[in-house]
Amino acid sequence: MHPPNQFDLLSERRFAPFFWTQFLGAGNDNVYKNALVIFVAFHAAALTSLDTNALVNMAGAIFIAPFMLFSASAGQLADKFEKSQLIRWVKLFEIAIMAVGLVGFWRRDLTLLFTALALLGVHSTLFGPVKYAILPQTLKQDELIGGNGLVEMGTFVAILLGTIIGGLVVAIDGSGPVLALLSGGKRVGIELRYVAAGKQVLPGTRPVKAAEQVHQRALARA
């Protein structure tokens, strides 16, 4: 028996499905974003009269804007609704977004592609607060630091891998953009399997009532 450490959580069904769901979600966002940026950089001149550099910069701004606009509201939703159910809703939303992106790459339609990018930003904004809020209700007190560390590590590793994979796949001649989206669809499908597995073992997480929110704010100000 080795001494307990945070990596043991990856073999626990109360944590592993959630971890891989958020890992694949972060990777999927960055595969799509980087594939779109490279696609715009090399093909936008044939699709629009807008400046390519402006479109590349616009892609970054469009993805980040929902974090600036909706993060506070996303936190309120994480408090208001049952958290495991909210995660399932957000992941179903991601499927619809990837369908829009697939059509956009198939038709080489920049409007659809940027719409899907903005919606992926909204998806990530909604998922951010709930992915941390659910941890105290599924992990023991002495597991929280390790669990938070694993989630943070997984997020950045997924961002790195997603950025690399998006660039490699979209560079394939002819069908590269569509392959990027199909690989994204496969990742979303795997995410849903993990979500379904987590549904069987994650306890329902009680929404925070308004009176409790007032009490928590009062404690924070004290």
FENPE-V516234 format. One record per helix or strand of 2 or more residues. SS is the DSSP state (hx for helix, st for strand). FROM is the first residue (numbers start at 1). TO is the last residue. Records with the same first field share a line. If there is no record, write none. Layout:
# FENPE-V516234
SS=FROM-TO ; FROM-TO
This chain:
# FENPE-V516234
hx=6-11 ; 16-47 ; 52-80 ; 83-107 ; 110-133 ; 135-138 ; 141-170 ; 176-201 ; 210-221
